[in-house]
Amino acid sequence: MPGHPSMATQMFEARGHAAIYQKYRFAPGKELQRTILSYLREKGTNSAELVVDVGCGSGPGTRFLAEHFKKVVGTDISEAQIQEAREGPSMPNVSYIVCPAEELPFKDASVDLLTSFTAAHWFDLEKFVREAKHVVRPGGCVAISTYTVDMSLRYGKCSEKLTQVFRELWDLLLKYSHHRIKHVLEDYKEIFEALPFPDKKRIADILDKIPMTVAGVVGYLESSSPYQAFLKSDPEAAKALLQETEKRMLEVMGVSSRETPVEFWVRHVCVLGCKAR
């Protein structure tokens, strides 16, 4: 939405970036899925009628939700991201709309479950939690998660060296990260504290194994907002660094194919809350 102050549209609105994002961003891992679904069972929201996934990007989290719930709406401020989501695998119970996280087009107390996967740190927090309080029905739930920068790679006996190569690049990229990434680095503590439901909890030790290839890991790095910021400021250096990292990874692994499978381990944080009935 032109002129809207939210960072999300500025970080992810370019169609080229949205396409990379769609190709390489991974869906919520099995442990994160299990954590969310078991909390909803505990709260009696597991038969939710309307689920809204805010900041859905190209829709990986939205599609996970669609496997479990009757009607799922993915929202994002970026038209390019929503276009990618619509062009992705379609499911009959999913729809997508372009709108800011802070202005959701749903009636008060109409949403059974409000989710956000690795997006809430881009929102205007005060306005978003106020909006969540309005649209979530009494007894409805909120699940706001992110993967952290606590990531590692595993492959045969060279996992430690491989992770070191990955982290060297990631540490360099973090210098280009937006100040809102502090929410991720602080394990969504501020987001948890801002959620206006007394019945809430924050789980910070959800470990997931994401099956990937070397090409997938490099693509994930390319899709990240810090890399895109680096690419904007110094295109040649950014591309060379990515190529060098891939080369080093393949050398450490002793393989030549970028399609070689690796285990990508990531720690998630999840903020869960239930609105009083």
C-alpha positions in Angstrom: 0.0 0.0 0.0 1.9 3.1 -1.2 2.9 5.5 1.5 2.1 3.2 4.4 4.9 3.4 7.0 5.1 -0.3 7.7 8.6 -1.7 7.0 7.3 -5.0 5.6 6.3 -3.5 2.3 9.7 -1.8 1.9 11.7 -4.9 2.7 9.8 -7.4 0.6 7.8 -5.5 -2.1 10.2 -6.0 -5.1 8.8 -8.7 -7.4 12.3 -10.3 -7.8 12.8 -10.5 -4.1 9.3 -11.9 -3.7 10.0 -14.7 -6.2 13.3 -15.7 -4.4 11.3 -15.6 -1.1 8.7 -17.9 -2.6 11.3 -20.3 -3.9 13.5 -20.6 -0.8 11.6 -19.7 2.3 10.7 -22.9 4.2 7.3 -23.7 5.8 7.0 -23.9 9.6 8.9 -27.0 10.8 7.3 -30.1 12.3 8.1 -29.2 15.9 6.7 -25.6 15.6 3.6 -27.0 13.9 3.2 -29.5 16.8 3.7 -26.8 19.4 1.0 -24.6 17.9 -1.5 -27.4 17.3 -1.2 -28.9 20.7 -1.7 -25.5 22.3 -4.9 -25.0 20.3 -6.1 -28.5 21.4 -5.5 -27.5 25.0 -7.5 -24.3 24.5 -10.3 -25.9 22.6 -9.6 -23.8 19.4 -8.5 -26.8 17.3 -11.8 -26.7 15.3 -11.4 -23.0 14.4 -13.7 -21.7 11.6 -11.7 -18.7 10.5 -7.9 -18.5 10.7 -6.1 -15.3 9.6 -2.3 -15.5 8.9 -0.9 -12.0 9.0 2.2 -11.1 7.1 1.9 -14.3 5.2 4.5 -13.5 2.5 4.3 -16.1 -0.3 2.1 -18.3 1.9 4.2 -21.2 3.4 2.6 -20.8 6.8 -0.9 -20.2 5.4 -0.8 -23.5 3.5 0.2 -25.4 6.6 -2.8 -23.9 8.4 -5.1 -24.9 5.5 -4.3 -28.5 6.2 -5.9 -28.2 9.6 -8.6 -25.6 9.5 -11.8 -24.8 7.6 -11.1 -21.3 6.2 -7.7 -19.6 6.1 -7.0 -16.1 4.9 -3.4 -14.9 4.3 -2.8 -11.2 4.5 0.3 -9.2 3.6 1.0 -5.5 2.8 3.1 -6.5 -0.2 1.2 -7.0 -3.4 4.2 -8.8 -4.9 4.2 -11.3 -2.0 0.5 -11.9 -2.3 0.9 -12.4 -6.1 3.5 -15.1 -5.4 1.2 -16.7 -2.8 -1.7 -16.8 -5.3 0.5 -18.3 -8.0 1.8 -21.0 -5.5 0.1 -24.3 -4.7 -3.7 -23.5 -4.4 -6.0 -24.9 -1.8 -9.8 -24.5 -1.9 -10.1 -23.2 1.7 -7.4 -20.5 1.3 -7.7 -16.9 0.1 -5.2 -14.0 0.1 -5.7 -10.3 0.5 -3.4 -7.3 0.5 -3.7 -5.2 3.6 -1.5 -3.8 6.5 -1.2 -6.0 9.6 -2.4 -3.0 11.6 -5.7 -2.7 9.6 -7.2 -6.1 9.2 -10.5 -6.2 7.3 -12.4 -8.5 9.7 -15.3 -7.8 12.0 -14.6 -7.5 15.7 -14.6 -10.9 17.5 -14.8 -12.8 14.2 -11.4 -14.6 14.1 -10.8 -17.9 15.9 -7.1 -18.0 15.4 -4.6 -15.2 14.4 -1.1 -16.3 13.3 2.0 -14.7 12.1 5.2 -16.6 11.0 8.5 -14.7 11.0 6.8 -11.4 10.2 5.5 -9.7 13.4 8.8 -7.9 14.0 8.0 -5.8 10.9 4.6 -4.7 12.2 3.8 -1.5 14.2 3.6 -3.5 17.4 1.2 -1.3 19.4 -1.3 -1.0 16.5 -1.0 -4.7 15.6 -1.8 -6.0 19.1 -4.7 -3.5 19.4 -6.0 -4.9 16.1 -5.5 -8.5 17.3 -7.5 -7.7 20.5 -10.4 -6.4 18.4 -10.6 -9.1 15.7 -10.0 -12.3 17.8 -13.1 -13.7 19.4 -13.4 -14.4 23.1 -11.8 -17.8 23.6 -9.8 -17.4 20.3 -6.1 -17.7 20.1 -3.0 -16.0 18.8 0.2 -17.8 17.6 3.1 -15.5 16.7 6.4 -17.2 15.9 9.7 -16.6 14.3 12.8 -18.6 13.5 15.9 -17.1 15.2 19.4 -16.6 14.0 20.3 -19.7 16.0 20.9 -22.0 13.0 23.3 -24.8 12.2 24.0 -27.2 9.3 24.7 -30.9 9.6 26.4 -33.1 7.1 28.4 -36.2 7.9 31.5 -35.4 10.0 31.9 -31.9 8.9 28.9 -30.3 10.5 30.9 -28.0 12.8 33.0 -26.6 9.9 30.0 -26.3 7.7 28.1 -24.3 10.3 31.1 -22.1 10.8 31.1 -21.2 7.1 27.3 -20.4 7.2 27.6 -18.4 10.4 30.5 -16.3 9.1 28.3 -15.1 6.3 25.3 -14.7 8.5 27.3 -12.6 11.1 28.4 -10.3 8.3 24.9 -10.0 6.9 23.5 -9.0 10.3 25.5 -5.7 10.1 23.0 -4.9 7.3 19.9 -5.9 9.3 17.1 -3.4 10.1 16.8 -2.3 13.7 13.5 -4.3 13.9 15.5 -7.5 13.9 16.2 -6.8 17.5 12.8 -8.3 18.3 14.1 -11.6 16.8 17.5 -11.3 18.6 15.5 -10.8 21.9 13.3 -13.9 21.2 10.1 -11.9 20.7 10.2 -10.8 24.4 8.7 -7.4 23.6 6.0 -8.9 21.4 5.1 -11.3 24.2 4.9 -8.5 26.7 2.7 -6.4 24.4 0.1 -9.1 23.7 -2.9 -7.9 25.7 -4.1 -11.4 26.8 -3.4 -12.4 30.4 -3.4 -16.1 29.4 -0.2 -16.3 27.3 3.2 -18.0 27.1 6.4 -17.8 25.2 8.3 -20.9 24.1 11.9 -20.2 23.0 13.4 -23.7 22.6 11.6 -25.2 19.6 14.2 -27.0 17.5 13.4 -28.0 13.9 15.2 -29.9 11.3 14.5 -28.5 7.8 15.5 -30.8 4.9 17.5 -28.7 2.4 20.2 -28.7 -0.2 23.3 -26.6 -0.5 21.4 -24.6 -3.2 18.5 -24.2 -0.8 20.7 -22.8 2.1 22.3 -20.3 -0.3 18.9 -19.4 -1.7 17.6 -18.9 1.9 20.5 -16.5 2.6 19.8 -14.7 -0.7 16.1 -14.2 0.3 17.0 -12.7 3.7 16.3 -8.9 4.2 19.9 -8.2 5.4 21.3 -9.8 2.2 18.9 -7.8 0.0 20.1 -4.6 1.8 23.7 -5.6 1.2 22.9 -6.3 -2.5 21.4 -2.9 -2.8 24.4 -1.1 -1.4 27.1 -3.2 -3.1 25.7 -5.6 -5.7 29.1 -7.0 -6.9 30.4 -7.7 -3.4 27.1 -9.2 -2.3 27.0 -11.7 -5.2 30.7 -12.5 -4.9 30.3 -13.3 -1.2 27.3 -15.6 -1.8 29.2 -17.5 -4.5 32.3 -17.8 -2.3 30.2 -19.1 0.6 28.6 -21.8 -1.7 32.1 -22.7 -2.9 33.4 -23.0 0.6 30.4 -25.1 1.7 30.9 -27.6 -1.1 34.7 -27.8 -0.4 34.1 -28.5 3.3 31.5 -31.2 2.4 33.8 -32.7 -0.3 31.1 -32.7 -2.9 30.6 -30.9 -6.2 26.8 -30.8 -6.6 24.9 -27.8 -5.1 21.8 -30.2 -5.0 23.6 -32.3 -2.2 21.1 -32.6 0.7 22.0 -31.1 4.1 20.2 -30.9 7.4 19.3 -27.3 8.3 18.6 -26.9 12.0 16.8 -23.8 13.3 15.5 -22.7 16.7 12.0 -21.1 16.7 10.3 -18.9 19.3 6.6 -18.9 19.6 4.3 -16.5 21.5 0.9 -18.1 22.2 -2.1 -16.4 23.8 -5.8 -17.0 24.4 -8.4 -14.2 24.7 -10.6 -14.4 27.8 -14.1 -15.8 27.1 
